[in-house]
Amino acid sequence: MEIGTVIGSVWATKKADGIEGQKLLVVEVLHGTRKDRDNLLVAADVIGAGIGDQVLICLGNPARLIVGQGAVPIDAAVVGIIDSLDIPEHDIWRYAD
């Protein structure tokens, strides 16, 4: 799983079969520093997250399973809204890319 912050929404009038009606969010993934924007992903929202929420994201096959029995073209899904996050500052830099 990854931790990220919802920073926007994606609107697409045409979508692949299986994701019609699916809410898509732009999530900035936490990588220890927030200086660059190459840590963005689009995730299907199955829990009702909104802009500014810190979220838990699952990737790959678990994301497909949570959205639609594994038969949907999804790489990431928001599966939780974080109420509290406690990471000592020195630990963030130890795990940074």
C-alpha positions in Angstrom: 0.0 0.0 0.0 0.9 3.6 -0.5 0.0 6.8 1.4 -1.0 9.9 -0.5 -3.0 13.1 -0.6 -5.9 13.6 -3.0 -5.1 16.8 -5.0 -7.8 16.6 -7.8 -10.3 14.7 -9.9 -10.2 13.2 -13.3 -13.3 13.7 -15.6 -13.5 11.4 -18.6 -16.7 11.2 -20.7 -15.5 8.0 -22.3 -14.1 5.1 -20.2 -13.2 1.5 -20.8 -15.8 -1.2 -20.0 -16.0 -1.8 -16.3 -15.1 1.7 -15.1 -18.1 3.6 -16.3 -19.4 5.7 -13.4 -16.2 5.1 -11.4 -14.9 8.2 -9.6 -11.3 8.8 -10.4 -9.0 10.9 -8.2 -5.5 12.4 -8.7 -3.3 11.4 -5.7 0.1 12.7 -4.8 2.0 9.8 -3.3 4.2 10.4 -0.2 7.8 9.8 -0.9 9.5 11.7 1.9 9.7 15.0 -0.1 6.9 16.9 -1.8 9.1 19.0 -4.1 8.4 17.2 -7.4 5.2 16.2 -9.2 6.3 12.9 -10.8 4.8 11.0 -7.9 1.2 11.5 -9.1 -1.2 8.7 -9.9 -4.9 8.3 -10.8 -6.8 6.0 -8.5 -10.4 4.7 -8.5 -12.2 5.9 -5.4 -14.3 3.2 -3.7 -14.8 5.0 -0.4 -15.8 8.6 -1.0 -12.5 10.5 -0.5 -12.2 14.1 -1.4 -9.6 16.7 -2.2 -7.2 17.3 0.7 -7.8 13.9 2.2 -4.8 11.7 3.1 -5.6 8.3 1.8 -4.4 4.7 1.6 -3.9 3.4 -1.9 -3.6 -0.2 -3.0 -1.9 -1.0 -6.4 -2.1 -3.7 -9.0 -4.3 -6.8 -8.7 -5.7 -5.8 -5.2 -6.9 -2.6 -6.7 -8.7 -4.4 -9.5 -10.3 -6.8 -7.1 -11.7 -4.1 -4.8 -13.1 -2.2 -7.8 -14.7 -5.0 -9.8 -13.8 -8.6 -9.3 -10.4 -8.3 -11.1 -11.8 -7.7 -14.5 -11.4 -3.9 -14.7 -8.5 -1.8 -16.1 -7.5 -0.2 -12.8 -4.0 0.1 -11.4 -4.7 1.9 -8.2 -7.6 2.3 -5.8 -8.2 4.5 -2.8 -9.1 2.1 0.0 -8.9 4.2 3.2 -9.1 7.7 4.5 -6.4 8.4 7.1 -7.5 10.0 10.3 -4.0 10.3 11.8 -0.5 9.7 10.5 2.5 9.7 12.9 5.9 9.4 11.3 9.0 10.8 13.0 10.7 13.3 10.7 14.0 11.3 10.5 12.1 8.1 9.4 10.6 10.0 6.4 14.0 10.8 5.0 15.3 7.3 5.7 12.6 5.8 3.4 12.7 8.6 0.7 13.6 7.7 -2.9 
